[in-house]
Amino acid sequence: MRFNTSNYRSITGKKGISDEEVRKRAGLSEKTFSWILENRFIEVQTLELIADAVGCTAGELSAPDSTMASENCIEWGKDQKCATLTLSQRRIITRVEKLAQFHPGECQIVVRNPDGSICAHVPAEWIRVNPVRVTTEKQKESARCKIREYNLKHGSAPHDLG
């Protein structure tokens, strides 16, 4: 993720907080903090540490992706309970927004970027890899027959299945 150094400078200047104070509050080494300020790239968890140290939101310290990449990324480490999602695909963003609304304790949107992409945290156990089931016409017809038989046996209204 990109770090918005100018917003950082503006916020810390208004609050009278030094870089050294932010670095110590965030628990970062001098070398790491200098690298972030110089290169303007940062991991989401580190961005949140700095935002907490400064007293602002992570969104105020993030910058839009200058490459205008349209990637969806999932990131979590071994044995971590939380996964970080960076999303640009509208369909998935909408799904995560609904999850954040109905499960605010588990799903949080961390950053909303001007390009519409978001960064969010979700439980790592929500992440699944599900291959699409490929069926032949014969398998589809067999399934239709089984559904018709079930509906006839249980008195359900018949459906036109194709």
VOBA-564383 format. One record per residue: residue in three letters; x, y, z of N, C-alpha, C, O in turn. Coordinates in steps of 0.02 Angstrom, whole numbers, padded with zeros to 5 digits. Layout:
BEGIN
 residuo    n_u    n_v    n_w   ca_u   ca_v   ca_w    c_u    c_v    c_w    o_u    o_v    o_w
     ALA      X      Y      Z      X      Y      Z      X      Y      Z      X      Y      Z
...
//
This chain:
BEGIN
 residuo    n_u    n_v    n_w   ca_u   ca_v   ca_w    c_u    c_v    c_w    o_u    o_v    o_w
     MET  00042 -00058  00000  00000  00000  00000  00045  00062  00000  00101  00060  00026
     ARG  00020  00115 -00029  00059  00177 -00032  00045  00220  00030 -00012  00224  00053
     PHE  00097  00252  00054  00093  00295  00113  00090  00367  00091  00132  00389  00052
     ASN  00040  00405  00116  00031  00475  00097  00073  00518  00145  00049  00540  00197
     THR  00134  00531  00126  00181  00568  00168  00158  00640  00179  00167  00666  00234
     SER  00128  00671  00129  00107  00741  00138  00050  00746  00189  00049  00792  00229
     ASN  00002  00700  00187 -00051  00700  00238 -00021  00686  00307 -00041  00717  00356
     TYR  00026  00639  00310  00059  00623  00373  00092  00686  00401  00083  00702  00460
     ARG  00130  00722  00360  00164  00783  00382  00114  00836  00405  00125  00870  00455
     SER  00059  00843  00369  00008  00892  00387 -00024  00876  00454 -00031  00920  00496
     ILE -00042  00813  00464 -00075  00792  00526 -00028  00798  00586 -00047  00825  00638
     THR  00033  00773  00579  00081  00777  00635  00100  00849  00649  00112  00867  00707
     GLY  00104  00891  00597  00119  00962  00607  00065  00997  00647  00079  01035  00693
     LYS  00002  00984  00630 -00055  01015  00666 -00058  00991  00739 -00076  01029  00783
     LYS -00039  00929  00750 -00043  00900  00818  00022  00910  00857  00024  00896  00917
     GLY  00074  00935  00824  00138  00947  00857  00172  00883  00879  00203  00880  00932
     ILE  00167  00831  00838  00197  00766  00854  00259  00756  00809  00255  00766  00749
     SER  00314  00738  00839  00376  00728  00801  00378  00657  00770  00342  00612  00793
     ASP  00419  00649  00719  00429  00583  00689  00454  00533  00741  00433  00475  00742
     GLU  00499  00556  00783  00528  00512  00835  00473  00487  00882  00473  00428  00902
     GLU  00427  00531  00900  00372  00513  00945  00326  00462  00911  00306  00413  00942
     VAL  00310  00474  00848  00267  00427  00810  00302  00360  00804  00271  00308  00815
     ARG  00366  00361  00787  00404  00299  00779  00403  00257  00843  00392  00197  00841
     LYS  00415  00290  00899  00416  00254  00964  00347  00228  00982  00340  00172  01006
     ARG  00295  00269  00972  00226  00248  00988  00206  00187  00946  00172  00142  00969
     ALA  00228  00187  00883  00211  00133  00837  00255  00071  00847  00240  00017  00822
     GLY  00310  00079  00885  00355  00023  00898  00396  00004  00837  00412 -00055  00828
     LEU  00415  00053  00796  00454  00040  00736  00527  00059  00746  00543  00105  00784
     SER  00570  00024  00711  00641  00042  00714  00652  00106  00673  00611  00124  00631
     GLU  00707  00140  00688  00724  00201  00652  00732  00186  00577  00709  00225  00535
     LYS  00765  00131  00562  00778  00112  00492  00713  00099  00454  00704  00122  00398
     THR  00667  00062  00485  00603  00046  00453  00562  00109  00442  00535  00119  00387
     PHE  00558  00151  00493  00517  00212  00487  00546  00258  00434  00508  00288  00395
     SER  00611  00265  00432  00643  00308  00380  00628  00280  00310  00615  00319  00264
     TRP  00631  00214  00303  00618  00182  00238  00547  00197  00215  00536  00213  00157
     ILE  00498  00193  00261  00428  00207  00244  00420  00278  00221  00388  00291  00170
     LEU  00448  00325  00258  00442  00396  00239  00476  00411  00173  00452  00451  00134
     GLU  00532  00379  00160  00570  00391  00099  00537  00358  00038  00531  00389 -00015
     ASN  00516  00295  00045  00491  00257 -00012  00415  00261 -00021  00389  00245 -00074
     ARG  00381  00283  00032  00308  00292  00030  00269  00228  00017  00215  00230 -00012
     PHE  00295  00172  00040  00260  00108  00036  00256  00080  00107  00302  00090  00147
     ILE  00201  00045  00121  00190  00021  00189  00142 -00038  00189  00098 -00043  00147
     GLU  00151 -00083  00237  00103 -00138  00247  00044 -00111  00286  00051 -00064  00324
     VAL -00013 -00142  00278 -00074 -00118  00310 -00068 -00118  00386 -00088 -00069  00418
     GLN -00041 -00171  00414 -00035 -00173  00487  00010 -00118  00514 -00004 -00089  00567
     THR  00064 -00102  00478  00108 -00048  00499  00074  00019  00490  00083  00064  00532
     LEU  00035  00026  00437 -00003  00088  00426 -00051  00100  00485 -00058  00156  00508
     GLU -00083  00047  00508 -00129  00054  00565 -00092  00073  00629 -00117  00112  00668
     LEU -00032  00045  00639  00008  00064  00698  00025  00138  00697  00020  00172  00747
     ILE  00046  00162  00638  00064  00233  00632  00002  00277  00640  00005  00329  00673
     ALA -00054  00256  00610 -00117  00295  00617 -00137  00300  00690 -00157  00354  00713
     ASP -00132  00245  00727 -00148  00247  00799 -00100  00293  00836 -00121  00330  00881
     ALA -00037  00290  00818  00013  00332  00851  00001  00406  00838  00014  00449  00881
     VAL -00023  00422  00778 -00036  00491  00759 -00105  00514  00784 -00115  00574  00797
     GLY -00151  00467  00791 -00219  00484  00812 -00264  00502  00754 -00303  00549  00757
     CYS -00258  00463  00700 -00301  00474  00641 -00321  00406  00613 -00303  00355  00642
     THR -00357  00405  00558 -00376  00342  00527 -00323  00320  00478 -00283  00360  00454
     ALA -00322  00256  00464 -00275  00229  00414 -00288  00260  00346 -00242  00271  00307
     GLY -00351  00273  00331 -00369  00302  00267 -00339  00371  00256 -00324  00390  00199
     GLU -00329  00409  00309 -00299  00475  00304 -00225  00471  00286 -00196  00520  00261
     LEU -00194  00414  00300 -00122  00406  00287 -00106  00364  00226 -00048  00355  00208
     SER -00158  00337  00193 -00146  00297  00133 -00153  00341  00071 -00187  00392  00072
     ALA -00121  00319  00019 -00124  00356 -00045 -00150  00309 -00098 -00138  00248 -00095
     PRO -00186  00335 -00148 -00210  00292 -00202 -00152  00261 -00240 -00097  00288 -00243
     ASP -00164  00203 -00268 -00114  00167 -00306 -00101  00204 -00372 -00146  00209 -00414
     SER -00040  00230 -00380 -00024  00269 -00440 -00021  00227 -00503 -00025  00253 -00558
     THR -00015  00161 -00495 -00012  00118 -00554 -00082  00102 -00579 -00089  00073 -00633
     MET -00133  00120 -00540 -00203  00106 -00557 -00213  00031 -00569 -00251  00011 -00613
     ALA -00179 -00009 -00530 -00186 -00082 -00535 -00257 -00102 -00516 -00288 -00071 -00473
     SER -00282 -00153 -00548 -00349 -00177 -00533 -00343 -00248 -00506 -00372 -00295 -00533
     GLU -00306 -00254 -00452 -00295 -00320 -00423 -00337 -00329 -00361 -00356 -00281 -00328
     ASN -00351 -00392 -00345 -00381 -00412 -00282 -00329 -00454 -00248 -00305 -00503 -00276
     CYS -00312 -00436 -00186 -00259 -00472 -00149 -00285 -00493 -00081 -00322 -00457 -00049
     ILE -00264 -00553 -00061 -00278 -00579  00006 -00211 -00594  00038 -00168 -00625  00008
     GLU -00203 -00571  00100 -00139 -00579  00133 -00150 -00598  00206 -00187 -00565  00242
     TRP -00119 -00653  00226 -00117 -00671  00297 -00061 -00719  00308 -00041 -00757  00264
     GLY -00034 -00717  00368  00022 -00760  00385 -00001 -00823  00421 -00058 -00828  00444
     LYS  00044 -00870  00424  00030 -00933  00458  00009 -00919  00530  00040 -00879  00565
     ASP -00044 -00952  00551 -00071 -00947  00619 -00100 -00878  00635 -00116 -00866  00693
     GLN -00108 -00834  00586 -00141 -00770  00599 -00217 -00780  00595 -00241 -00818  00554
     LYS -00252 -00745  00638 -00325 -00751  00639 -00359 -00701  00592 -00418 -00708  00576
     CYS -00321 -00651  00570 -00349 -00598  00528 -00315 -00598  00459 -00254 -00605  00454
     ALA -00356 -00589  00407 -00330 -00582  00339 -00343 -00511  00315 -00393 -00481  00333
     THR -00298 -00485  00274 -00307 -00418  00245 -00324 -00426  00172 -00290 -00461  00135
     LEU -00379 -00394  00152 -00402 -00396  00082 -00390 -00327  00051 -00408 -00276  00081
     THR -00362 -00325 -00008 -00358 -00264 -00048 -00398 -00279 -00111 -00380 -00324 -00149
     LEU -00452 -00242 -00121 -00500 -00260 -00173 -00514 -00203 -00221 -00521 -00145 -00200
     SER -00518 -00218 -00285 -00538 -00169 -00335 -00599 -00193 -00375 -00629 -00154 -00411
     GLN -00617 -00255 -00368 -00673 -00284 -00405 -00738 -00266 -00369 -00749 -00286 -00312
     ARG -00782 -00228 -00403 -00842 -00201 -00373 -00886 -00254 -00340 -00912 -00243 -00285
     ARG -00894 -00311 -00371 -00937 -00364 -00345 -00912 -00388 -00277 -00952 -00400 -00232
     ILE -00848 -00396 -00270 -00819 -00420 -00207 -00820 -00364 -00155 -00831 -00376 -00096
     ILE -00808 -00302 -00176 -00811 -00245 -00130 -00881 -00241 -00099 -00887 -00232 -00039
     THR -00933 -00247 -00140 -01001 -00244 -00115 -01014 -00299 -00064 -01046 -00287 -00013
     ARG -00989 -00358 -00077 -00997 -00415 -00031 -00963 -00400  00036 -00992 -00412  00089
     VAL -00902 -00374  00034 -00865 -00358  00095 -00899 -00301  00133 -00901 -00301  00194
     GLU -00925 -00252  00097 -00961 -00197  00129 -01022 -00223  00168 -01035 -00200  00224
     LYS -01058 -00269  00139 -01116 -00299  00173 -01094 -00339  00234 -01126 -00336  00286
     LEU -01039 -00377  00227 -01013 -00414  00284 -00992 -00367  00340 -01004 -00382  00399
     ALA -00961 -00311  00323 -00940 -00262  00374 -01001 -00232  00409 -00998 -00218  00469
     GLN -01055 -00224  00372 -01116 -00196  00401 -01148 -00245  00450 -01170 -00225  00504
     PHE -01151 -00309  00432 -01185 -00359  00473 -01139 -00394  00523 -01164 -00426  00570
     HIS -01074 -00389  00515 -01025 -00420  00560 -00970 -00370  00578 -00912 -00383  00564
     PRO -00988 -00313  00609 -00938 -00261  00621 -00882 -00282  00668 -00827 -00253  00665
     GLY -00894 -00331  00711 -00841 -00354  00755 -00790 -00397  00721 -00734 -00406  00746
     GLU -00808 -00426  00663 -00764 -00472  00628 -00736 -00443  00564 -00680 -00460  00544
     CYS -00773 -00400  00531 -00754 -00374  00465 -00752 -00297  00468 -00803 -00265  00482
     GLN -00694 -00268  00456 -00687 -00196  00456 -00656 -00171  00392 -00607 -00200  00367
     ILE -00685 -00119  00364 -00654 -00086  00306 -00605 -00036  00334 -00624  00011  00370
     VAL -00541 -00045  00317 -00487 -00004  00345 -00478  00059  00304 -00469  00113  00333
     VAL -00479  00053  00238 -00466  00109  00193 -00513  00107  00134 -00525  00053  00105
     ARG -00541  00165  00115 -00578  00173  00053 -00537  00222  00010 -00526  00279  00029
     ASN -00515  00198 -00047 -00474  00239 -00091 -00516  00278 -00141 -00572  00258 -00156
     PRO -00491  00335 -00165 -00528  00376 -00213 -00547  00338 -00277 -00597  00355 -00310
     ASP -00508  00286 -00295 -00524  00249 -00356 -00579  00197 -00345 -00597  00161 -00391
     GLY -00606  00193 -00283 -00659  00146 -00267 -00635  00081 -00236 -00675  00042 -00210
     SER -00570  00068 -00237 -00544  00008 -00206 -00545  00015 -00130 -00549  00070 -00104
     ILE -00542 -00042 -00096 -00543 -00041 -00023 -00490 -00088  00005 -00464 -00132 -00030
     CYS -00475 -00078  00067 -00433 -00124  00105 -00474 -00142  00167 -00502 -00098  00200
     ALA -00479 -00207  00182 -00521 -00229  00237 -00488 -00286  00275 -00443 -00320  00249
     HIS -00509 -00295  00337 -00488 -00352  00378 -00547 -00398  00387 -00602 -00376  00402
     VAL -00535 -00463  00378 -00586 -00515  00390 -00552 -00572  00427 -00491 -00579  00425
     PRO -00591 -00614  00461 -00561 -00673  00492 -00529 -00718  00439 -00559 -00730  00386
     ALA -00469 -00742  00452 -00435 -00785  00404 -00475 -00848  00389 -00470 -00876  00334
     GLU -00514 -00871  00438 -00554 -00931  00427 -00610 -00921  00376 -00640 -00970  00353
     TRP -00624 -00859  00357 -00673 -00846  00304 -00644 -00859  00234 -00682 -00866  00187
     ILE -00579 -00863  00228 -00548 -00871  00163 -00554 -00943  00140 -00534 -00989  00177
     ARG -00580 -00953  00081 -00589 -01019  00052 -00568 -01019 -00022 -00572 -00968 -00056
     VAL -00545 -01076 -00045 -00532 -01085 -00116 -00580 -01138 -00140 -00573 -01197 -00121
     ASN -00628 -01119 -00180 -00680 -01164 -00203 -00680 -01169 -00279 -00699 -01121 -00313
     PRO -00658 -01225 -00306 -00660 -01233 -00379 -00731 -01237 -00403 -00775 -01263 -00368
     VAL -00744 -01213 -00464 -00810 -01216 -00494 -00824 -01288 -00514 -00781 -01322 -00544
     ARG -00883 -01312 -00498 -00902 -01380 -00516 -00922 -01381 -00590 -00967 -01345 -00611
     VAL -00890 -01423 -00628 -00905 -01430 -00699 -00947 -01493 -00708 -00927 -01548 -00687
     THR -01006 -01486 -00738 -01050 -01543 -00749 -01066 -01552 -00823 -01068 -01504 -00861
     THR -01076 -01614 -00842 -01094 -01629 -00911 -01169 -01621 -00919 -01205 -01616 -00869
     GLU -01192 -01620 -00980 -01264 -01617 -00993 -01300 -01678 -00963 -01356 -01672 -00938
     LYS -01267 -01735 -00967 -01296 -01796 -00939 -01306 -01789 -00863 -01358 -01809 -00836
     GLN -01256 -01762 -00828 -01261 -01751 -00756 -01316 -01701 -00739 -01353 -01709 -00690
     LYS -01322 -01648 -00780 -01374 -01598 -00768 -01443 -01629 -00777 -01488 -01616 -00736
     GLU -01452 -01669 -00829 -01517 -01701 -00841 -01533 -01750 -00784 -01591 -01754 -00763
     SER -01484 -01787 -00760 -01494 -01833 -00704 -01518 -01795 -00642 -01563 -01817 -00607
     ALA -01487 -01737 -00628 -01507 -01696 -00571 -01578 -01671 -00579 -01616 -01669 -00531
     ARG -01596 -01650 -00640 -01665 -01627 -00653 -01715 -01683 -00639 -01767 -01671 -00607
     CYS -01700 -01743 -00661 -01745 -01800 -00650 -01753 -01814 -00576 -01809 -01827 -00552
     LYS -01698 -01812 -00539 -01701 -01824 -00467 -01744 -01772 -00432 -01782 -01788 -00386
     ILE -01738 -01710 -00453 -01778 -01656 -00423 -01852 -01666 -00439 -01895 -01657 -00396
     ARG -01867 -01685 -00501 -01938 -01698 -00520 -01967 -01755 -00479 -02023 -01751 -00454
     GLU -01927 -01809 -00471 -01950 -01866 -00432 -01962 -01846 -00359 -02011 -01867 -00329
     TYR -01918 -01808 -00331 -01924 -01785 -00262 -01988 -01743 -00254 -02027 -01752 -00208
     ASN -01998 -01696 -00301 -02057 -01653 -00298 -02121 -01693 -00304 -02170 -01679 -00269
     LEU -02123 -01743 -00348 -02182 -01785 -00355 -02195 -01826 -00292 -02252 -01832 -00269
     LYS -02143 -01853 -00263 -02148 -01894 -00203 -02170 -01854 -00142 -02209 -01879 -00101
     HIS -02147 -01793 -00136 -02161 -01752 -00077 -02215 -01700 -00089 -02226 -01657 -00046
     GLY -02249 -01703 -00144 -02305 -01659 -00157 -02287 -01587 -00171 -02329 -01543 -00165
     SER -02225 -01573 -00188 -02205 -01505 -00203 -02231 -01486 -00271 -02243 -01528 -00314
     ALA -02239 -01420 -00280 -02262 -01396 -00345 -02210 -01411 -00398 -02150 -01401 -00386
     PRO -02230 -01434 -00456 -02180 -01448 -00508 -02149 -01383 -00534 -02182 -01331 -00538
     HIS -02085 -01388 -00550 -02049 -01331 -00578 -02025 -01349 -00648 -02009 -01406 -00663
     ASP -02023 -01298 -00690 -01995 -01310 -00756 -01920 -01301 -00751 -01895 -01246 -00743
     LEU -01885 -01356 -00755 -01812 -01354 -00746 -01774 -01359 -00813 -01715 -01374 -00814
     GLY -01808 -01347 -00864 -01769 -01341 -00924 -01785 -01389 -00976 -01754 -01388 -01030
//
